[in-house]
């Protein structure tokens, strides 16, 4: 900035010198010219008019250039001041929170993005319109305030990778998680959801709560290589979950995910209700362990049309008081068919009566091929 102002001042001086030089030259030239030339009166009048007019035009041009340089200088100074102020605010935020506050950028009228970085989010994120879409880049970490959450009526895409996962965590012990009530797609890849806490006064079903409608055509929910851990739901309603609750007619895929150390009065980890023409529930290659329920299934409770559970470990989950005698590790009901293959379901316990697993469907009463049930049979 200093160099720019010095350059600007130098150019103004050069222009002033040029104008003075031209005025002196024009006066001298006119005097000499009139004395040495035999000009008519008309020629002399024309010459007298043209020379000052030309000088005036040059002066006006110089003035315009000078004004232009001044405007540029003012804009540059303002931009510099804004940048300094932004840097000052950013440093204050880093000093207070350890990172800058969250910034959401608009790509176009309907798409927004959170670029890779570490941020603090004090008041939460709202995706208000169905047509709107929020993307979070790989390698992003967001620390949320105690009352902050993500409220979504549109699409939410979390694009983590193996090398650069996304982390959604609490700044001070807890935050309020994600609530989705929409008609668009939701997908999360390589994302960690942790330290979400739902209090007994709140009406939330789960730390990650999704309600869905197809509007006459299939929609998709996907969680892949995600981790749900250290989340708590104290809502006294038993139709709740400690990590993930999904309700609606849609195709759901939960693949290569980990659910651990989640706790609820209702289901300890996952609860899904998805029935209808487009309803499919797929839980593949997951680990569900160390989750706690106070009153019902500690691992997974599923109600759907088609249910597929394969290569999944449901182990060491705990129910304090199994009021409804549900399966402690897995409880599933399908209006069409359940397919469960190559699973390990063991060491799921309760302080009172309960079995590892209860499954039922209208055709095969549960296909449990090659699934280890720790010597306890399905009901």
Secondary structure, DSSP 8 states (H G I E B T S, - for coil): -HHHHHHHHHHHHHHHHHHHHHHHHHHHHHHHHHHHS---HHHHHHHHHHHHHHHHHHHHHHHHHHHHHHHHHHHHHHHHHHHHHHHHHHHHHHHHHSSEE---EESSSSEEEE-SSEEEESS-EEE-STT-EEEE-TT-EEEE-TT--EEESSEEEEE--SSS-EEEEESSS-B--EEEEESS-EEEESEEEE-BEE-TT---S-SEEEEE--TTS--EEEEES-EEES-EE--S-SS-BSSEEEEESSEEEEES-EEES-EESSBSSEEEEE-STT-EEEEES-EEES-EESSS-SSEEEEEEEEEEES-EEES-EES--TT--EEEEEEEEEEEEEEES-EEE--EESSS-EEEEEEETTTS-B-TT-B-TT----
